[in-house]
């Protein structure tokens, strides 16, 4: 299915983002990121590391902290997460949140780069539990 058709179906409400509840490390697939994926750490007893796929335009990953544990979004080596006010920019470093209710959405607009398009709370590569 082409990206345009997938995008149109999402607009029409026929294709919804995949939801992943992770209590241990998880790797996001290319196809899930292209479709849009929401990751939660509900029920986690320790840090959950979410490995992001290689960033390609149109990909979108949203993370929601539902357990008071670190939820880390780890880009592919050499890829950059462009931050915004309140979110530290990182290169080849995971960005982390740990307070219940924190959310972040990363979108790829250019190959190799994730951009923070929405967030709530504090997301930082040096967050601690």
Secondary structure, DSSP 4 states (H G I P E B T S, - for coil): --HHHHHHHHHHTSS--EEEE-SS-EE--HHHHHH-EEEE-TT-SS-EEEEPPPP-TT-EEEEE--SSS-EEEEPPTT-EEE-BTTB--EESS-EEE-STT-EEEEEEEETTEEEEEEEES-BBTT---
